[in-house]
Amino acid sequence: MKHQNGVTLPQKYLVTFADEVFGPLKNGECVSCMFAAGGGKRTILHFLLSEENILKKVFGDLYKKTLFIYIDPNEILNVSTEAYLALILHCMTRTMKEHKIEVLPEISGNPLEIIKKNLENLIVKDLHAVFILNDFEFTISLPTSIYLNLEAIMSVDKSKIVYLFLSTINLFDEKILGNLHNLKYAVSRKVRYFPLFKEAEANYLIDQTCKKLKFKASNMIKSILYEICGGHPQLLKYSLHLIHEEFKLGLNDDDKIRIFLLNHYQLKIICADIWNFFTDKEKNTTNSIVTTGAILSSQQEEIDYLLKLGLVKIMKEKKYYVFGTLFEEFVKNKLPKHTLTYNAETTKLYYGQTSCEDKFTYQEFKLLVYFVTHENELISRDQVADAIWGRLSHEKYSDWSIDKTISVLRKKLDVLGFPSEQLVTLKKRGFSFSNPS
């Protein structure tokens, strides 16, 4: 087991990470690593780069010939292509100096050309370069020409110059991948997903963090933490620190601990960080899971990604759930409190997060579903009749019956808690329905 520089992870986890990530890099293949926000990627990488024994086992004799160049965009003051290339140059020359390798003088002011010249010099010396691009999603804020620049750097010698892309967003979203030019082939060459911790790994992190704090977490506390935080490293660590400070006189009240953690603003901020790295499609998929436990067939790509990162889990009966109750409550609080939604695959109607089709008769249900699925549209009386009676609408059509059904529907919406004024009668034209904005 290793516990150094803040890394509270089992040795097996670190060795597996090194083999799966650095193994392909050794063989001249670029690797993309996907993490959840707050998943510990920066801490793990810093540790492995300082832990020679693990990397030596992976690289063997090639270890002494390899420069590991760590690029962190947090060091950038200006968001520009030139600033990012200047950062790469700075980190590369710094690493070269640490290894007592000659750095060529800056003849021009073009950082890309200087990078390439120094790399050509490294290749002549039979050296290899691994560029570790942390927070690679930062490049999305730059002009897409940055990807042509990164391709040009690697093209100096693709057998000896490789990239490790570290990201907390899905780089394989079609909108992102389509902007990467030819660098998309390097990004998609080898892909590794590092999910949130399983319970045994989470318990190990808890034990090691408790050693630092000089207290022992009971099995009850460990169980509560895994239930609330899932295997999210940052949430687990923050929760332990909060518990230690708040309950120094005793940690025996499990309900009090749950309530305290579920309502703490610092933990909500971490949940917001996780949420903000989701695409709109991933947010919609997560909303569906929290609301119904199910997904639409069109959300399969998003659910696959979330499952691989452990942000979403699945029960045997194909019901999905998010990784911890803290994040679940956060997502629930993001949902509109007075919204009616319809899941076409499960044929269920929801008010907020609660199934509500049992509150309506079959005809009322069919009409309400029609309104919900045609939100903000003008719905004629003929369309209302079709929704209620289907093929028999011509035989059963009655303005009185339609008005009566609409009236009862409004009353039931009020009882449900939904503002019935959102179902509007448009004189001589029909009706219009909308969810509250």
PAGULUM-44173 format. One record per residue: z, y, x of N, C-alpha, C in turn. Coordinates in steps of 0.02 Angstrom, whole numbers, plus 50000, padded with zeros to 5 digits. Example, Ala and Ser with C-alpha at 12.3 -4.5 7.8 and 13.67 -1.06 7.14 Angstrom:
PAGULUM-44173
503904971650660503904977550615503904983550660
503544988850642503574994750684503945000250645
END
This chain:
PAGULUM-44173
500004994050042500005000050000500005006350044
499625011350020499585017550058499905023250017
500265027350053500545033250021500585038650074
500055042650076500015047650129499615053650103
499815059550124499465065650105499345066150029
499835063849990499775064549918499385058949884
499125054149922498755048649891499235043149871
499335042249807499805037349782499415031749749
499025028249789498585023049764498675016649803
498575010949770498625004549805498075003949859
498245000549913497764999549967497124996249942
497194991549896496604988049870496114992849837
496384997749801495965002749767495575006749819
495925009049871495595013149922495075009249961
495215003049976494734998850013494124997549970
494234996249906493664995149861493235001349856
493565007049850493205013449847492785014349910
493085013149968492725014050032492135009350036
492225003050016491674998150020491105000049974
491265001949911490755003249862490385009849875
490725014649906490425021249917490135021849986
490525020150037490305021250105489865015550132
489905009750100489475004150121488735005950116
488505008250057487805010250051487625016150097
488095020850106487965026550150487825024150221
488205019250243488095016250309487385013550316
487135010750260486465007750261485905012650247
486065019150248485555024250239485375025750168
485825024150121485685025450050486155030850024
485875035549987486295040649955486685037549897
487265040449883487695037749831487945043549787
487955042249721488255046949674488885043949645
489425047749645490065045449618490265049849560
490405046649504490615050249443491365049449432
491705054949423492425055049409492555059049346
493105057549314493355061949262493645068149296
493635073749262493975079749289494715078149298
494975079849358495665078249373495765070949392
495195067549406495235060449422495415058849494
495525064049535495775062949602495245062349656
494635064349643494105063149693494225067049758
494445073249753494555077249814495115074249857
495655072049824496225069249860496025062749895
495665058449858495465051949886495005052849946
494515057449940494045058449995494385061350056
494825066250046495185069050103495595063650139
495895059250100496295053950130495855049150170
495315046950140494885042050175494575044950238
494405051350236494115054450296494625055150352
495265055350333495785055850384496045048950405
495865043750367496105036950380495545033050415
495545033450481494995030450520494935022950510
495485019450504495455012150502495025009450445
495085012550386494705010150328493955011250339
493765017250362493055018750373492765014950432
493175013650483492945009750540492745002650519
493134999850472492974993150448492314993050411
492164998550375491544998950337490945000150384
491015004850431490455006950473490385002950537
490914999850559490874996050621490705000450680
490244998250722490055002050782489725008650764
489455009150704489105015250684489585021050670
490235019450664490725024550647490735030250699
490715028550763490745033550816490105037850819
489575035350788488935039050789488815043050725
489315043150681489215046250615489655052450607
489345057850584489715063950567489805064150491
490425064950470490575065550399490685073050384
490215076050350490215083350340490395084750267
490995087250257491275088350190491115095450167
490775095950109490575102450082490955103750017
491365108950017491745110649957491555117649934
491215118249876490985124849853491545129749837
492165127349834492725131949824492785137049880
492455135449937492475140049994491965145749987
491535145349937491005150349929491275156449892
491095162349915491285168549882490745170849834
490095169749853489535171949811489155165849785
488995166049721488625160449691487875161749702
487615159049756486905159849771486665154049814
486015152949814485735147649856485875148849930
485795155049951485905156750021486625155450041
487095157149996487805156050011487965148650016
487655144549973487775137349975487495134250038
486895136350058486605133850121487005136150181
487255142350177487675144950231488325140850237
488585138650180489185134450180489035127750213
488475124750195488275118350226488225119150302
487905124650323487835125950394488515126750427
488955130450395489625131650424490005125050431
489995120950379490355114650381490055109850432
489405109950438489075105550487489245107550558
489185113950573489335116250641490075115350658
490505116250608491225115150620491355107850638
491035103350602491115096150616490825094450685
490265097350702489965096150768490425098450824
490735104150815491185106750866491805102250874
492045099650815492615095050818492455088850858
491815086850858491605080850896491305082750964
491395089150982491165091651047490405090551056
490035091951002489315091451004489025098551006
488545099551048488245106251057487945108750992
488105114950975487805118350917487265123050942
486665122450915486115126650937486225133850915
486025138650956486125145750938485705147550877
485965152250836485615154350775485075159350793
484465156750803483895161050822483665165250762
483645162050703483425165750643484015166450596
483925170450544484445171350495484375166650436
483925161950442483795157250387484235151050395
484745150250353485215144650362484885137850356
484375137250313484025130750305483695128650370
483355133250402483015131650465483505129850520
484065133450521484585132050572484885125150561
485005123350497485275116750481484795111350505
484155112250491483655107250509483595106550585
483615112050621483565111850694484155108050724
484755109350699485345105850724485325098450706
485065096850648485005089750629484495086150672
483955089450687483455086550733483765084950801
484205089450823484555088450886485035082450881
485355081550823485805075850814485405069250814
484825069350782484415063250778484185061150848
484005066050889483805064550958484365061050996
484985062850979485565059751012485765053150978
485345050850931485465044650894486115044950853
486235050750823486815051650780486615051750707
487085050350663486965050250590487395055650557
487165057850499487545063050462487625061050389
488255061150366488405060050295488655066550267
488255069650223488465075750190488825073950125
489465075650121489865074250062489885080550019
489495080449965489425086349922489915085949865
490505088749875491015088749823490825093649767
491035092149706490885096349649490135098049647
489725092849651489005093949653488755097649591
489135097349537488935100949476488895108449488
489205110849542489165118049559488435120149566
488015115649592487315117549606486925119049543
487175116849485486825118149422486795125649408
487275129449435487295136649424486805140349470
486485136649515486015139649563485295138649540
484815142449567484115141149552483925134049572
483475130949536483305123849550482985122949618
482805128349651482525127749719483035124849768
483685125149750484195122349795484075114849806
483795111549756483675104349762483085102949809
482615107549811482075106949860482355107949930
482825112549937483145113750002483535107650025
483915104549979484305098649997483845092750015
483275092349980482785087149997482495088350066
482375094650083482105096350149482595094550205
483245095550193483755093750242483745086250255
483735082450202483745075150209483105072550240
482555076050229481895073850253481825074250329
482295077450362482285077550436482285070350462
482675066050431482665058850446483075055250391
482725052550342483065049650284483445043150301
483305040350358483665034250378484345035950409
484425042150431485045044050466485415049850432
485115052850382485425058450347485475056650273
486085056250248486195054150178486685058750144
486675058550077487135062650037487595058149997
488215060449991488695057749943488815063149892
488555062049831488625066949777489255065249737
489715069949734490335069049695490305073649635
490375070849575490285074949515490775073149460
490955078249421491365077149362490965078349298
490305078949305489875079049246489355073549253
489045071749199488545066349199487885068949228
487755067349291487145069649324486525066549294
486615061449252486035057949225485875060149154
486205065349132485995068749070485285071249082
484845070149034484135071649044484015078949062
484425083449035484335090649050484485092149123
484965088549152485155089649222484675086049269
484565079649257484145075649302483435078549305
483195081349250482515084049249482425090149293
482985093449312482935099449354483025098149428
483135091949447483315090449517482705089449562
482105090249535481495089049574481525082049605
481285081249665481275074549697481965072249719
482455076849719483125074749738483415069849687
483125069649628483365065049576483325057749600
482865056249645482815049349670483405047649715
483625052649754484215051549796484845051149753
484885055449702485475055549658485555048949620
484995046049600485025039949559484955033549599
484945034049666484845028049708485415023049700
486015025249712486615021049703487125025049663
487365022349609487825026049566488465022049558
489025025549567489675022349559490095026449510
490425023049465490865026349417491585024349434
492025029249438492725027849454493155029649394
493335024549355493695025649293494415027549304
494735029949251495445031349253495815024849269
496435025549294496805019749318496985014849262
496985008549280497275003449236498035004049241
498375000449198499105001349192499474999749257
499254994549293499594992749356499514998349408
498915001249411498795006649458499185012949437
499215014149373499595019949348500335019149364
500605013049356501305011749371501455012649446
500965010749487501055011749559501085019249576
500635023049545500645030349555501305033249532
501555030949474502195033349449502755031949498
502785025749524503315023849571503295028149633
502695029249660502635033149722502805040449711
502605043149654502775050049638503525050849628
503835045849596504565045949585504945045849651
504675042249701505005042149767505035049249796
504495052949786504485059949810505005064149773
505055062849707505515066849667506235064249670
506325058449701506985055449711507325053649645
506935050549602507235047449543506815041349524
507095036949484506755030749466506555030949392
505925029449380505675029349311505805022449282
506115022249224506245015849191505595013049163
505605006849144505015003749113504835007249048
505345009849014505215013548952504815019848967
505005023549019504635029649037503925027949059
503845022649099503175020649120502725019149060
503015015549012502635013748952502425019948913
502895024748906502745030948870502205034948906
502265035348972501775039149011501075036249006
501025029649008500355026549003500075027448933
500505027148884500285028148814500035035248804
500385040148833500225047148822499675049648868
499705047648932499235050248982498665045548997
498695039348971498205034448991498275033349066
497725032449100497755031649173497515037849209
497595043749178497345049849209497835052249263
497625052349327498085053949382498425060649375
498045065849360498345072549357498845073149300
498675070349242499135070449186499775066649202
499705060849234500295056849251500755060649299
500465063649351500875067149400501235073249369
500865077149332501155083049301501705081049252
501585075749214502075073449165502725071349199
502655067849255503245065649292503655071549317
503315076549344503665082549368504015086049311
503685086449253503985089749195504595085949170
504535079349166505095075249144505685075949191
505545075949256506075076549306506455083049299
506085088449286506405095049279506785095749213
506505092949160506775094149093507355089449076
507335083449105507825078349084508255075849142
508475080449184508865078449242509515075049223
509765076549165510405073749144510335066949111
509735064849099509645058249068508945057449039
508655051449049507975050249027507955044348979
508365044548928508425038748883508145039848814
507975046048796507735047548729506975047448728
506675041848709505955041148713505585045848664
505855046848604505545051448556505545058548583
506085060548614506135067348641505625068348697
505535063248739505045063548794504345064248765
504185060248715503515060548685503365067448657
503825070048617503725076548585503655082048638
504085081648688504075086648742503395086748778
503145080848796502515080448832501925082248788
501915079948727501345081248683501275088748666
501805092448675501785099548658501795104248718
501775101448779501835105648838501165108948856
501185115548866500575119448876500205117548940
500575115748994500245113849057499815107649049
500055102849011499675096748999499075098148954
499155102848908498585104848866498035108148908
498245111848959497755115049004497345109749041
497675104449064497325098949098496835095649049
497055094548987496605091648937496005096248925
496125102748926495575107548917495085107148975
495335106049036494885105149094494445099049085
494725093549062494335087449050493805088848997
494005092048943493555093548887492985098048908
493125103048949492625108048968492085105249014
492205099449044491685096249085491245091649042
491405090848979490975086848934490365090848914
489795087448905489225090648874489355091248799
488935095048764489025095648692488965088848658
488505084748682488415078048653489035073748664
489335074248723489945070348738490525072848695
490555079348683491075082048639490985079448568
490365079448544490235076948476490405069548470
490255065748522490415058548522491165057548521
491525061448561492255060948563492555062948496
492275068048465492505070048398492425064348348
491855060948352491725055248307492235049748317
492395048448380492875043048396493565044848370
493785050948382494455053048360494485053248284
493935055048253493925055748179493855048948145
493405044748170493235038648134493345032248173
493395032748239493435026648281492765023448291
492235026548264491565023748269491085029048297
490485026848316489975031348341489315030148305
488865034848310488195034048285487765030548337
487235027248316486805023848365486495028848413
486395035048391486105040248434486585042448489
487225040348485487725042448534487855037048587
487435031948590487555026348635487565028348709
487115032848728487095035048798487745038548818
487995042748773488625046348788489215041548791
489245036848744489805032248743489805027748805
489215025848828489175021748889489475025348949
489315031748955489585035849010490345036549004
490585038148945491305039048935491695032548945
491395026948926491715020448937491775018949012
491245020349049491235018949121491775022849158
491945028849133492455032949165493155031549136
493195027249086493845025649057494115031149013
493695036048997493915041548953493935039248881
493555034048867493555030848801493625023348813
493985020048768494075012848772493865009648707
493785003048707493544999648648493984993648633
494144992748569494514986848547494034981148533
494304975248524493894969348513493454970048451
493714973548400493334974248338492854980148340
492664982148400492174987448410492404994248385
493054995348386493315001948368493495005648432
493265011748437493365015748498493985020148492
494285021748549494835026548551494845030048618
495115036148621495145039848684495725037348726
495745039348789496175036048839496925037148831
497145042348797497865043548791497995048148731
498605047748706498765051648646498775059248660
498915061148722498895068248739498195071048727
497695067548753497005069848746496775069048674
496995063848641496815062848571497065068648528
497695070648539497965076348501497595082748518
497415083448581497035089448601496375089848563
496015084148561495375084048526495465085248451
495975082148423496105083248351496215090648336
496565094048380496705101048370496085105448379
495575102648412494935106248421494505105748358
494635100448319494235099348259494405104548206
493905106948169494055111448113494525108048064
495015111748040495525108747997495285107547926
494755111047905494525110547836493775108947834
493575103647867492875101847870492765094947838
492235094647798492025088247770491445085547812
491495079347834490965076147874490815069247845
490195067147857489975060547831489695056447888
489945050347896489695045647946489215040947911
488565041747925488055037947890488095030447905
488315028747966488325021647985488905017947953
489465021447944490045018147912490085019847838
489645024447815489635026947746490315029447724
490665032747770491315035547754491295043147754
491675046047709491725053247705492415055347731
492425060547773493055062547805493205069847790
493845071047776494095077947773494525078847835
494275082847882494615083147947494555076447981
495125073147991495115066548024495285060847976
495335062347910495565057347862495005055347815
494915048847807494435046247760494635048147689
494155050547649494355053247583493905050947526
493445046147538492985044147484493345041147424
493965038547436494335035547381494605040747331
494525047147347494765052447303494255054247249
493655051347254493115053247209492815047147174
492535048347115492165042947082491525041747121
491175036347104490565034547140490045040147134
489955042947074489465048247064489675054647101
490315056247098490555062147135490465061247210
490605055247233490525053747304489805054747326
489325051947287488615052547304488395059847306
488635063747257488445070747255488745074647313
489375073347328489705076847383489385075147450
489205068947460488855066947521488185070647527
487845071347470487205074947471487315082247492
487835085347464487985092247484488145092747558
488575088247582488795088447653488215087447700
487755083047682487175081547726486605086447717
486675091147670486185096547661486535103247662
486975103947710487385109947715486955116147724
487155121547690486835128147694486115128147667
485935123047628485285122847596485365124547522
484815126947492484805128047420484665121247386
485135119047345485085112647312484935113947238
484365111747214484175112947144484555108147098
484535109647033484855105246984484495098446982
483845098446993483485092046995483735087747054
483855090947111484115087147169484815084547155
485215088647120485885086347102485835080247056
485375080547008485285074946962485065068646999
484615069447047484385063647087484975060747126
485405065147153485985062747192486465058847148
486545061047086487035057847041486755051447010
486145051846982485885046246943485305042446976
485055044947031484515041447066483895040847023
483605034747017482985033746982483045035046907
483655035146881483755036346810483875043746794
483765048046842483935055146833483545058446776
482905056246766482515059246712482785057346644
483045051246638483315048846574484005051846560
484405052446612485105054446603485225061946615
484695065546634484775072646652485135076446596
485645080246616486015084446568486345090146606
486175096246587486485102046619487245101846610
487455099646549488165099446536488505094446583
488205088546593488485083446638488515085946710
487985089446731487965092146799488525097246808
488585101946760489115107046765489805103846764
489885098746722490535095346718490705091946784
490205088546813490315085046877490485090046932
490125095746934490265100846984490965103646974
491155104846913491825107546898492375102746921
492305096346904492805091346925492815090747001
492215091047032492175090547104492555096247138
492485102247112492835108047140493595107147135
493815104647078494535103647069494805098447119
494425093047129494645087847176494625090347248
494155094747263494135097647331494755101947342
494955105847292495555109947298496175105547308
496215100047270496785095447278496785092547349
496185091147374496125088347442496355093347495
496295099847478496465105047527495855108747552
495265106547530494645109747550494505115647503
494325121447531494215127347488493595126447444
493695125647379493145123947333492635129547328
492825135647347492335141147344491755140247393
491815135147437491265133647483490685130147446
490815127847385490285125047343490105130547292
489545133847304489355139947269488815138447217
488905141247157488375141047107487925147147115
487275145947122486785151347130486405151847063
486545157147026486295157846957485545156746953
485345152146908484655150546894484285147346953
484645145947006484305142847064484605136147083
485265135247077485565128947095486245129947128
486325126447184486975126547218486885126747294
487415128647328487415128547402488105126647426
488125122447477488765120147504488795121847579
489385123647601489485124747674490205123247692
490305120847753490985120147780491225126947803
491875128147802492125134547827491935135547900
491765141547918491565143047987492185143748030
END
